[in-house]
């Protein structure tokens, strides 16, 4: 895994997670568990060993429970398919991080669904934002802005 020390802009990653699933796929009351477990998996894959408030407050999981009849495949009009899209800032994941994340996301979705066959119907899409295409608080973050934010956070920790 790439060290954050060699890539300062990665210290303050802010991934977004979208889960699209039939409304009846996950048991009632599991959205919070699903969101938290996916968040921690993404942060681990990004190499964040000890997530702090910045990581935890700026990593969001959106659970989209859809009408079961609105999820289709060519084989069925009511598919038990899950799509998880993880959007990260540029270069937040190494190739090993991508592999780890897809495996963990699939395992988490399968576990929370309670269906051991769910893995074969879980699609994970990793999307990297374009350079400068990651916005927070009205700022379009690119490598330069991430580096400045990381330097500011390091200075605050040193105090």
Buried (B, 14 or more C-beta within 10 A) or exposed (E): EBEBEEBBBBBBBBBBBBBBBBEEBBEEEBBEBBBBBBBBBBBBBBBBEEBEEBBEEBBEBEBEBBEBEEBEEEEEEBBBBBBBBBBBBBBBBBEEBBEBBBBBBBBBBBBBBEBEEBBEBBBBEBEBBEBEEBEEEEEEBBBEBBBBBBEEBEEEEEE
